[in-house]
Amino acid sequence: MNIIGSKIDEIRIDGSLARFTRDLEQISAMGIGAVELPPHGLDLVVNGRLNLKRQEAVLKILKGFDFVYSIHSPNPINLMDKNQAPLHADVLLATLEFARQIKARTVVYHAGRFIPEEEFNIFPVRSPIQREKQELLEKEALLLQSIAAQYPDVTIAIENARPYLSQSPYSYGEFIDQLKRQVEAVNRKNVKINLDFGHLFMTSCFHGYDLLEAVASIRHLVVHTHIHDNFGASVHHWEKQQAHQLPFGKGDSHMPVGWGSVPIKPILDMLLPSYKGLLMMELRSRYFDAITESKQNLARLLTP
């Protein structure tokens, strides 16, 4: 039986171990069986190195709970980075070491970006030509092969990306066929796919590909999931305020299951029963009080 989990939001805890502990307690009281931890929200990785003193404090807290754990690596990690790829690799390695310490079997890594989000405000941004993209794909693949070899007991799950109105395509992760191709190019048993349902729905709407056909093509590679809801409408990268986007049904909302239009049940039906990983709800912190409702809605979708 697949375990339903909930993320710990890095913005919500923002380095506070007291808030972290309270959120774990509340999520446990909700009957949630798994949590996804953010090392970047816990200050566990500092300048590419694992903060051992901080790790000791976090491990002490986790001893009081009986969750199954997954890890979300720091969002800005980009093994395609043109200037500091070794530092990005170090941050991922530190994340994997923490995962090993808490016996987390999966670490989520955002698919590499040809155009990093940090450069979106530089106008005009030059889109790399195909040769440059191929070089970056090969660079990421080589780094992933090396990193995966150092942590064979942890699976790196590459996450599919959301689109942006003014910058897409900025990542191969927007296209399920390209994501599949990159995972196959890496060709390591512990490098697979994290399927983000909300991102999948948005990119299928934006780029016009068949969502369920895409899922069918990669279901054998999916080892982890992020489940949340939205209405499929993309926004510009500078549109950040959820309170302003929600009235118009726009953006990567990360709402509770059942609040939007993502075809969650058809995707689950395509994945199950062969999929054995976690069903990780990835809700924004503004929806913390609706985690129980989201869990209940998701559980109903799992009922035959």
Contacts in CASP RR format, 6 or more apart in sequence:
PFRMAT RR
TARGET T0000
AUTHOR 0000-0000-0000
METHOD contacts of the structure
MODEL  1
MNIIGSKIDEIRIDGSLARFTRDLEQISAMGIGAVELPPHGLDLVVNGRL
NLKRQEAVLKILKGFDFVYSIHSPNPINLMDKNQAPLHADVLLATLEFAR
QIKARTVVYHAGRFIPEEEFNIFPVRSPIQREKQELLEKEALLLQSIAAQ
YPDVTIAIENARPYLSQSPYSYGEFIDQLKRQVEAVNRKNVKINLDFGHL
FMTSCFHGYDLLEAVASIRHLVVHTHIHDNFGASVHHWEKQQAHQLPFGK
GDSHMPVGWGSVPIKPILDMLLPSYKGLLMMELRSRYFDAITESKQNLAR
LLTP
2 272 0 8 1.000
2 275 0 8 1.000
2 276 0 8 1.000
2 277 0 8 1.000
2 278 0 8 1.000
2 279 0 8 1.000
2 302 0 8 1.000
3 33 0 8 1.000
3 34 0 8 1.000
3 68 0 8 1.000
3 277 0 8 1.000
3 278 0 8 1.000
3 279 0 8 1.000
4 32 0 8 1.000
4 33 0 8 1.000
4 34 0 8 1.000
4 278 0 8 1.000
4 279 0 8 1.000
4 281 0 8 1.000
4 295 0 8 1.000
4 298 0 8 1.000
4 299 0 8 1.000
5 32 0 8 1.000
5 33 0 8 1.000
5 34 0 8 1.000
5 35 0 8 1.000
5 36 0 8 1.000
5 68 0 8 1.000
5 278 0 8 1.000
5 279 0 8 1.000
5 280 0 8 1.000
5 281 0 8 1.000
5 295 0 8 1.000
6 27 0 8 1.000
6 30 0 8 1.000
6 32 0 8 1.000
6 34 0 8 1.000
6 35 0 8 1.000
6 36 0 8 1.000
6 280 0 8 1.000
6 281 0 8 1.000
6 283 0 8 1.000
6 291 0 8 1.000
6 295 0 8 1.000
7 35 0 8 1.000
7 36 0 8 1.000
7 38 0 8 1.000
7 72 0 8 1.000
7 226 0 8 1.000
7 280 0 8 1.000
7 281 0 8 1.000
7 282 0 8 1.000
7 283 0 8 1.000
8 20 0 8 1.000
8 23 0 8 1.000
8 24 0 8 1.000
8 27 0 8 1.000
8 35 0 8 1.000
8 36 0 8 1.000
8 37 0 8 1.000
8 38 0 8 1.000
9 23 0 8 1.000
9 38 0 8 1.000
9 283 0 8 1.000
9 284 0 8 1.000
9 285 0 8 1.000
9 288 0 8 1.000
10 38 0 8 1.000
10 40 0 8 1.000
10 41 0 8 1.000
10 42 0 8 1.000
10 72 0 8 1.000
11 41 0 8 1.000
11 285 0 8 1.000
12 19 0 8 1.000
12 23 0 8 1.000
12 285 0 8 1.000
12 288 0 8 1.000
13 19 0 8 1.000
13 20 0 8 1.000
13 23 0 8 1.000
13 38 0 8 1.000
13 41 0 8 1.000
13 42 0 8 1.000
14 41 0 8 1.000
15 41 0 8 1.000
15 42 0 8 1.000
15 43 0 8 1.000
17 42 0 8 1.000
17 57 0 8 1.000
17 58 0 8 1.000
17 61 0 8 1.000
20 42 0 8 1.000
20 58 0 8 1.000
20 61 0 8 1.000
21 61 0 8 1.000
23 288 0 8 1.000
24 35 0 8 1.000
24 61 0 8 1.000
24 62 0 8 1.000
24 65 0 8 1.000
24 67 0 8 1.000
26 288 0 8 1.000
27 35 0 8 1.000
27 291 0 8 1.000
28 65 0 8 1.000
28 67 0 8 1.000
30 291 0 8 1.000
30 292 0 8 1.000
30 295 0 8 1.000
31 295 0 8 1.000
32 67 0 8 1.000
32 291 0 8 1.000
32 295 0 8 1.000
33 67 0 8 1.000
33 68 0 8 1.000
34 67 0 8 1.000
34 68 0 8 1.000
34 69 0 8 1.000
34 70 0 8 1.000
34 278 0 8 1.000
34 280 0 8 1.000
35 67 0 8 1.000
35 68 0 8 1.000
35 69 0 8 1.000
35 70 0 8 1.000
36 69 0 8 1.000
36 70 0 8 1.000
36 71 0 8 1.000
36 72 0 8 1.000
36 108 0 8 1.000
36 278 0 8 1.000
36 280 0 8 1.000
36 282 0 8 1.000
37 69 0 8 1.000
37 70 0 8 1.000
37 71 0 8 1.000
37 72 0 8 1.000
37 102 0 8 1.000
37 104 0 8 1.000
38 71 0 8 1.000
38 72 0 8 1.000
38 74 0 8 1.000
39 45 0 8 1.000
39 71 0 8 1.000
39 73 0 8 1.000
39 74 0 8 1.000
39 94 0 8 1.000
39 95 0 8 1.000
39 98 0 8 1.000
40 73 0 8 1.000
40 74 0 8 1.000
40 75 0 8 1.000
42 54 0 8 1.000
42 58 0 8 1.000
43 51 0 8 1.000
43 54 0 8 1.000
44 50 0 8 1.000
44 51 0 8 1.000
44 54 0 8 1.000
44 55 0 8 1.000
44 58 0 8 1.000
44 94 0 8 1.000
44 95 0 8 1.000
44 98 0 8 1.000
45 51 0 8 1.000
45 74 0 8 1.000
45 91 0 8 1.000
45 94 0 8 1.000
45 95 0 8 1.000
45 98 0 8 1.000
48 87 0 8 1.000
48 90 0 8 1.000
48 91 0 8 1.000
48 94 0 8 1.000
49 90 0 8 1.000
49 94 0 8 1.000
50 94 0 8 1.000
50 97 0 8 1.000
50 98 0 8 1.000
55 98 0 8 1.000
55 101 0 8 1.000
59 101 0 8 1.000
59 102 0 8 1.000
62 69 0 8 1.000
62 102 0 8 1.000
68 278 0 8 1.000
69 99 0 8 1.000
69 102 0 8 1.000
69 103 0 8 1.000
69 104 0 8 1.000
70 104 0 8 1.000
70 105 0 8 1.000
70 106 0 8 1.000
70 107 0 8 1.000
70 108 0 8 1.000
70 224 0 8 1.000
70 278 0 8 1.000
70 280 0 8 1.000
71 95 0 8 1.000
71 98 0 8 1.000
71 99 0 8 1.000
71 102 0 8 1.000
71 104 0 8 1.000
71 106 0 8 1.000
71 107 0 8 1.000
71 108 0 8 1.000
72 107 0 8 1.000
72 108 0 8 1.000
73 91 0 8 1.000
73 92 0 8 1.000
73 95 0 8 1.000
73 107 0 8 1.000
73 108 0 8 1.000
73 109 0 8 1.000
73 110 0 8 1.000
74 91 0 8 1.000
74 95 0 8 1.000
75 110 0 8 1.000
76 88 0 8 1.000
76 116 0 8 1.000
76 117 0 8 1.000
76 118 0 8 1.000
77 88 0 8 1.000
77 91 0 8 1.000
77 92 0 8 1.000
77 95 0 8 1.000
77 109 0 8 1.000
77 110 0 8 1.000
78 85 0 8 1.000
78 88 0 8 1.000
78 110 0 8 1.000
78 112 0 8 1.000
78 113 0 8 1.000
78 116 0 8 1.000
79 85 0 8 1.000
79 88 0 8 1.000
79 89 0 8 1.000
79 92 0 8 1.000
79 112 0 8 1.000
79 139 0 8 1.000
79 140 0 8 1.000
79 143 0 8 1.000
79 144 0 8 1.000
80 112 0 8 1.000
80 113 0 8 1.000
80 114 0 8 1.000
80 116 0 8 1.000
80 136 0 8 1.000
80 137 0 8 1.000
80 139 0 8 1.000
80 140 0 8 1.000
81 87 0 8 1.000
81 88 0 8 1.000
81 116 0 8 1.000
85 139 0 8 1.000
85 143 0 8 1.000
89 143 0 8 1.000
89 146 0 8 1.000
89 147 0 8 1.000
92 107 0 8 1.000
92 109 0 8 1.000
92 147 0 8 1.000
92 156 0 8 1.000
93 147 0 8 1.000
93 150 0 8 1.000
93 151 0 8 1.000
95 107 0 8 1.000
96 107 0 8 1.000
96 147 0 8 1.000
96 150 0 8 1.000
96 151 0 8 1.000
96 154 0 8 1.000
96 156 0 8 1.000
97 151 0 8 1.000
98 104 0 8 1.000
99 105 0 8 1.000
99 106 0 8 1.000
99 107 0 8 1.000
99 151 0 8 1.000
99 154 0 8 1.000
100 151 0 8 1.000
100 153 0 8 1.000
100 154 0 8 1.000
104 154 0 8 1.000
105 153 0 8 1.000
105 154 0 8 1.000
105 155 0 8 1.000
106 154 0 8 1.000
106 155 0 8 1.000
106 157 0 8 1.000
106 194 0 8 1.000
106 223 0 8 1.000
106 224 0 8 1.000
106 278 0 8 1.000
107 154 0 8 1.000
107 155 0 8 1.000
107 156 0 8 1.000
107 157 0 8 1.000
108 157 0 8 1.000
108 159 0 8 1.000
108 194 0 8 1.000
108 224 0 8 1.000
108 226 0 8 1.000
109 156 0 8 1.000
109 157 0 8 1.000
109 158 0 8 1.000
109 159 0 8 1.000
109 194 0 8 1.000
110 158 0 8 1.000
110 159 0 8 1.000
110 161 0 8 1.000
111 158 0 8 1.000
111 159 0 8 1.000
111 160 0 8 1.000
111 161 0 8 1.000
111 171 0 8 1.000
111 172 0 8 1.000
111 173 0 8 1.000
111 179 0 8 1.000
111 182 0 8 1.000
112 136 0 8 1.000
112 140 0 8 1.000
112 171 0 8 1.000
112 172 0 8 1.000
112 173 0 8 1.000
113 161 0 8 1.000
113 170 0 8 1.000
113 171 0 8 1.000
114 127 0 8 1.000
114 128 0 8 1.000
114 132 0 8 1.000
114 133 0 8 1.000
114 136 0 8 1.000
114 169 0 8 1.000
114 170 0 8 1.000
114 171 0 8 1.000
114 172 0 8 1.000
115 125 0 8 1.000
115 127 0 8 1.000
115 128 0 8 1.000
115 167 0 8 1.000
115 170 0 8 1.000
115 171 0 8 1.000
116 170 0 8 1.000
117 170 0 8 1.000
117 237 0 8 1.000
119 125 0 8 1.000
120 164 0 8 1.000
120 166 0 8 1.000
120 167 0 8 1.000
120 170 0 8 1.000
120 237 0 8 1.000
120 238 0 8 1.000
121 238 0 8 1.000
125 167 0 8 1.000
128 136 0 8 1.000
133 172 0 8 1.000
137 172 0 8 1.000
137 182 0 8 1.000
137 185 0 8 1.000
138 185 0 8 1.000
140 182 0 8 1.000
141 182 0 8 1.000
141 185 0 8 1.000
141 186 0 8 1.000
144 156 0 8 1.000
144 186 0 8 1.000
144 188 0 8 1.000
144 191 0 8 1.000
145 186 0 8 1.000
145 187 0 8 1.000
145 188 0 8 1.000
145 191 0 8 1.000
147 156 0 8 1.000
148 156 0 8 1.000
148 186 0 8 1.000
148 188 0 8 1.000
148 190 0 8 1.000
148 191 0 8 1.000
149 188 0 8 1.000
151 190 0 8 1.000
152 189 0 8 1.000
152 190 0 8 1.000
153 190 0 8 1.000
154 190 0 8 1.000
155 190 0 8 1.000
155 191 0 8 1.000
155 192 0 8 1.000
155 223 0 8 1.000
155 224 0 8 1.000
156 190 0 8 1.000
156 191 0 8 1.000
156 192 0 8 1.000
157 192 0 8 1.000
157 193 0 8 1.000
157 194 0 8 1.000
157 223 0 8 1.000
157 224 0 8 1.000
158 173 0 8 1.000
158 179 0 8 1.000
158 182 0 8 1.000
158 183 0 8 1.000
158 191 0 8 1.000
158 192 0 8 1.000
158 193 0 8 1.000
158 194 0 8 1.000
159 173 0 8 1.000
159 193 0 8 1.000
159 194 0 8 1.000
159 196 0 8 1.000
159 199 0 8 1.000
159 226 0 8 1.000
160 173 0 8 1.000
160 174 0 8 1.000
160 176 0 8 1.000
160 179 0 8 1.000
160 193 0 8 1.000
160 194 0 8 1.000
160 195 0 8 1.000
160 196 0 8 1.000
160 199 0 8 1.000
160 200 0 8 1.000
160 203 0 8 1.000
161 170 0 8 1.000
161 171 0 8 1.000
161 173 0 8 1.000
161 174 0 8 1.000
161 199 0 8 1.000
161 203 0 8 1.000
162 174 0 8 1.000
162 196 0 8 1.000
162 198 0 8 1.000
162 199 0 8 1.000
162 202 0 8 1.000
162 203 0 8 1.000
162 234 0 8 1.000
162 252 0 8 1.000
163 169 0 8 1.000
163 174 0 8 1.000
163 202 0 8 1.000
163 203 0 8 1.000
163 206 0 8 1.000
163 207 0 8 1.000
163 234 0 8 1.000
164 170 0 8 1.000
164 234 0 8 1.000
164 235 0 8 1.000
164 236 0 8 1.000
164 237 0 8 1.000
165 234 0 8 1.000
165 235 0 8 1.000
165 236 0 8 1.000
166 236 0 8 1.000
166 237 0 8 1.000
167 237 0 8 1.000
168 174 0 8 1.000
168 206 0 8 1.000
168 207 0 8 1.000
168 234 0 8 1.000
169 175 0 8 1.000
169 207 0 8 1.000
172 178 0 8 1.000
172 179 0 8 1.000
172 181 0 8 1.000
172 182 0 8 1.000
173 179 0 8 1.000
173 182 0 8 1.000
174 203 0 8 1.000
174 206 0 8 1.000
174 207 0 8 1.000
175 203 0 8 1.000
175 207 0 8 1.000
175 209 0 8 1.000
176 200 0 8 1.000
176 203 0 8 1.000
176 209 0 8 1.000
176 214 0 8 1.000
176 215 0 8 1.000
176 217 0 8 1.000
176 218 0 8 1.000
177 214 0 8 1.000
177 217 0 8 1.000
179 193 0 8 1.000
179 218 0 8 1.000
180 193 0 8 1.000
180 217 0 8 1.000
180 218 0 8 1.000
180 221 0 8 1.000
183 191 0 8 1.000
183 192 0 8 1.000
183 193 0 8 1.000
183 221 0 8 1.000
192 221 0 8 1.000
192 222 0 8 1.000
192 223 0 8 1.000
192 224 0 8 1.000
193 218 0 8 1.000
193 221 0 8 1.000
193 222 0 8 1.000
193 223 0 8 1.000
193 224 0 8 1.000
194 222 0 8 1.000
194 223 0 8 1.000
194 224 0 8 1.000
194 225 0 8 1.000
194 226 0 8 1.000
195 215 0 8 1.000
195 218 0 8 1.000
195 222 0 8 1.000
195 224 0 8 1.000
195 225 0 8 1.000
195 226 0 8 1.000
195 267 0 8 1.000
195 271 0 8 1.000
196 225 0 8 1.000
196 226 0 8 1.000
196 228 0 8 1.000
196 282 0 8 1.000
197 225 0 8 1.000
197 226 0 8 1.000
197 227 0 8 1.000
197 228 0 8 1.000
197 262 0 8 1.000
197 264 0 8 1.000
197 267 0 8 1.000
198 226 0 8 1.000
198 227 0 8 1.000
198 228 0 8 1.000
198 229 0 8 1.000
198 230 0 8 1.000
198 232 0 8 1.000
198 252 0 8 1.000
198 254 0 8 1.000
198 262 0 8 1.000
199 226 0 8 1.000
199 252 0 8 1.000
200 211 0 8 1.000
200 214 0 8 1.000
200 215 0 8 1.000
200 267 0 8 1.000
201 211 0 8 1.000
201 230 0 8 1.000
201 232 0 8 1.000
201 261 0 8 1.000
201 262 0 8 1.000
201 263 0 8 1.000
202 230 0 8 1.000
202 232 0 8 1.000
202 233 0 8 1.000
202 234 0 8 1.000
202 251 0 8 1.000
202 252 0 8 1.000
203 209 0 8 1.000
204 210 0 8 1.000
204 211 0 8 1.000
204 214 0 8 1.000
205 232 0 8 1.000
205 233 0 8 1.000
205 234 0 8 1.000
206 234 0 8 1.000
211 263 0 8 1.000
211 267 0 8 1.000
212 263 0 8 1.000
212 266 0 8 1.000
212 267 0 8 1.000
212 270 0 8 1.000
215 267 0 8 1.000
215 270 0 8 1.000
215 271 0 8 1.000
216 270 0 8 1.000
219 270 0 8 1.000
219 271 0 8 1.000
219 274 0 8 1.000
219 275 0 8 1.000
220 274 0 8 1.000
222 271 0 8 1.000
222 275 0 8 1.000
223 277 0 8 1.000
224 277 0 8 1.000
224 278 0 8 1.000
224 280 0 8 1.000
225 271 0 8 1.000
225 275 0 8 1.000
225 277 0 8 1.000
225 278 0 8 1.000
225 279 0 8 1.000
225 280 0 8 1.000
226 280 0 8 1.000
226 282 0 8 1.000
227 257 0 8 1.000
227 264 0 8 1.000
227 279 0 8 1.000
227 280 0 8 1.000
227 281 0 8 1.000
227 282 0 8 1.000
227 298 0 8 1.000
228 253 0 8 1.000
228 254 0 8 1.000
228 255 0 8 1.000
228 256 0 8 1.000
228 257 0 8 1.000
228 262 0 8 1.000
228 281 0 8 1.000
228 282 0 8 1.000
228 283 0 8 1.000
229 253 0 8 1.000
229 254 0 8 1.000
229 255 0 8 1.000
229 256 0 8 1.000
229 257 0 8 1.000
229 258 0 8 1.000
229 259 0 8 1.000
229 260 0 8 1.000
229 261 0 8 1.000
229 262 0 8 1.000
229 264 0 8 1.000
230 249 0 8 1.000
230 251 0 8 1.000
230 252 0 8 1.000
230 253 0 8 1.000
230 254 0 8 1.000
230 255 0 8 1.000
230 260 0 8 1.000
230 261 0 8 1.000
230 262 0 8 1.000
231 249 0 8 1.000
231 250 0 8 1.000
231 251 0 8 1.000
231 253 0 8 1.000
231 260 0 8 1.000
231 261 0 8 1.000
232 249 0 8 1.000
232 251 0 8 1.000
232 261 0 8 1.000
232 262 0 8 1.000
233 248 0 8 1.000
233 249 0 8 1.000
233 250 0 8 1.000
233 251 0 8 1.000
234 250 0 8 1.000
234 251 0 8 1.000
235 245 0 8 1.000
235 250 0 8 1.000
235 251 0 8 1.000
235 252 0 8 1.000
239 245 0 8 1.000
239 250 0 8 1.000
239 251 0 8 1.000
242 253 0 8 1.000
242 284 0 8 1.000
242 286 0 8 1.000
245 251 0 8 1.000
245 253 0 8 1.000
246 253 0 8 1.000
253 259 0 8 1.000
253 260 0 8 1.000
253 284 0 8 1.000
254 282 0 8 1.000
254 283 0 8 1.000
254 284 0 8 1.000
254 287 0 8 1.000
255 283 0 8 1.000
255 284 0 8 1.000
255 287 0 8 1.000
256 281 0 8 1.000
256 283 0 8 1.000
256 287 0 8 1.000
256 290 0 8 1.000
256 291 0 8 1.000
256 293 0 8 1.000
256 294 0 8 1.000
256 297 0 8 1.000
257 264 0 8 1.000
257 281 0 8 1.000
257 294 0 8 1.000
257 295 0 8 1.000
257 297 0 8 1.000
257 298 0 8 1.000
257 301 0 8 1.000
258 264 0 8 1.000
258 294 0 8 1.000
258 297 0 8 1.000
264 298 0 8 1.000
264 301 0 8 1.000
265 301 0 8 1.000
268 301 0 8 1.000
268 302 0 8 1.000
272 302 0 8 1.000
279 298 0 8 1.000
279 302 0 8 1.000
281 291 0 8 1.000
281 294 0 8 1.000
281 295 0 8 1.000
281 298 0 8 1.000
283 290 0 8 1.000
283 291 0 8 1.000
283 294 0 8 1.000
287 294 0 8 1.000
END
